[in-house]
Amino acid sequence: MMQNVLRGANLALLILFPIAWFAPLMRAGLLPLFGLSEISVITGLQSLWDSDVALALLVTAFALFAPYLKTISLALLHFNLASPKLLPALTWIGKLAMADVFLIALYIVVTKGVGIGKIETMWGLYLFTACILASILISALTAHFSKA
């Protein structure tokens, strides 16, 4: 029963992660007088590729590849197509994905603290965070129930 719930929740992440990548994380602008532009994971990555390729590669690995690789690997594990020995590595990969959420939060705090620009958080930030946290919880519960 619980295994089916974990399977379903994990498979839902295969749909929710791409939505979270394109969802608006925040609205940001230089001054309150000007319009605020919406920033998503994808638009943020597009900007990074133009200015800092190394950071763009790092954020792409953390925000896109790590969580999706983990979700696919967990699905393989749930359907007995991968070894349970893979679970410790998947738990570690999930923590890498959480680093991206902290990077976004740090950006928001620094920008609000400086007071030059204006940032408003949006629903995509909460969806992306929820997906990462759900993925961590699913892997922890999978590890717990695979031992039982």
C-alpha positions in Angstrom: 0.0 0.0 0.0 2.6 2.5 1.1 4.9 1.5 -1.8 2.1 2.4 -4.2 1.7 5.8 -2.6 5.4 6.4 -2.9 5.4 5.3 -6.6 2.5 7.6 -7.4 4.0 10.6 -5.6 7.4 10.0 -7.3 5.8 9.7 -10.7 3.9 13.0 -10.1 7.2 14.7 -9.6 8.1 13.7 -13.2 5.4 16.1 -14.2 5.7 18.7 -11.4 9.4 19.4 -11.8 9.2 20.7 -15.4 6.2 22.8 -14.4 8.3 24.2 -11.5 11.2 25.0 -13.8 9.0 27.2 -16.0 6.8 28.6 -13.2 7.6 32.2 -12.0 9.9 32.1 -9.0 9.9 35.8 -8.4 9.2 39.2 -9.9 12.3 41.4 -9.9 13.0 44.9 -11.0 15.7 47.5 -10.5 13.5 50.2 -9.1 9.9 50.1 -7.9 9.0 52.7 -10.6 9.8 50.3 -13.4 7.9 47.1 -14.2 8.9 43.9 -12.6 10.0 41.0 -14.8 9.1 37.4 -13.9 12.0 35.1 -13.3 11.8 31.3 -13.5 14.5 28.6 -13.2 14.6 28.5 -17.0 14.8 32.2 -17.6 17.4 32.5 -14.8 19.5 29.8 -16.5 19.2 31.6 -19.9 20.6 34.7 -18.3 23.4 32.8 -16.6 24.4 31.1 -19.9 25.0 34.6 -21.3 27.0 35.9 -18.4 28.7 33.0 -16.4 28.9 29.6 -18.0 30.5 27.9 -15.0 27.7 29.0 -12.7 25.1 28.1 -15.3 26.5 24.6 -15.5 26.4 24.3 -11.7 22.9 25.6 -11.4 21.7 23.4 -14.3 23.1 20.4 -12.6 21.5 21.3 -9.3 18.2 22.6 -10.5 17.4 20.4 -13.5 19.6 17.3 -13.7 20.0 16.3 -10.1 16.3 16.3 -9.1 15.1 14.7 -12.3 17.8 12.0 -12.3 16.9 11.2 -8.7 13.2 11.0 -9.6 13.8 8.7 -12.5 16.2 6.5 -10.5 13.6 6.3 -7.6 11.0 5.2 -10.1 13.3 2.5 -11.4 13.8 1.4 -7.8 10.1 1.4 -7.0 9.4 -0.8 -10.0 12.3 -3.2 -9.1 14.3 -2.2 -12.1 17.2 -0.9 -10.0 19.1 -2.1 -7.0 18.2 -0.8 -3.5 22.0 -0.2 -3.1 21.4 2.9 -5.2 19.3 4.6 -2.4 22.2 6.3 -0.5 23.4 7.9 -3.6 19.9 9.1 -4.4 19.6 10.7 -1.0 22.8 12.6 -1.6 21.7 13.8 -5.0 18.5 15.1 -3.5 20.4 17.2 -1.1 22.3 18.8 -4.0 19.0 19.9 -5.5 18.1 21.6 -2.3 21.2 23.8 -2.7 19.6 25.5 -5.6 16.6 26.5 -3.4 19.0 28.0 -0.9 20.8 29.9 -3.7 17.5 31.5 -4.8 16.6 32.4 -1.2 20.0 33.9 -0.7 19.6 36.0 -3.9 16.2 37.3 -2.6 17.6 38.1 0.9 20.6 40.0 -0.5 18.6 41.9 -3.0 16.0 42.9 -0.5 18.7 43.8 2.0 20.5 46.2 -0.4 17.2 48.0 -1.1 18.1 49.0 -4.7 15.7 46.6 -6.4 12.4 45.1 -5.7 11.7 41.3 -5.5 8.4 39.6 -4.9 8.3 35.8 -4.5 5.8 33.9 -6.6 4.1 30.5 -6.6 6.9 28.8 -8.6 9.4 29.2 -5.8 7.0 27.4 -3.4 6.3 24.7 -6.0 10.0 24.1 -6.8 10.8 24.0 -3.0 7.9 21.6 -2.4 9.0 19.3 -5.2 12.6 19.1 -3.8 11.3 18.5 -0.3 8.8 15.9 -1.5 11.6 14.1 -3.4 13.8 14.1 -0.2 10.8 12.7 1.8 10.0 10.1 -0.8 13.6 8.8 -0.8 13.7 8.7 3.0 10.4 6.8 3.1 11.5 4.5 0.4 14.7 3.7 2.4 12.6 3.1 5.5 10.0 0.8 3.9 12.6 -1.1 1.8 14.3 -2.2 5.1 11.0 -3.3 6.6 
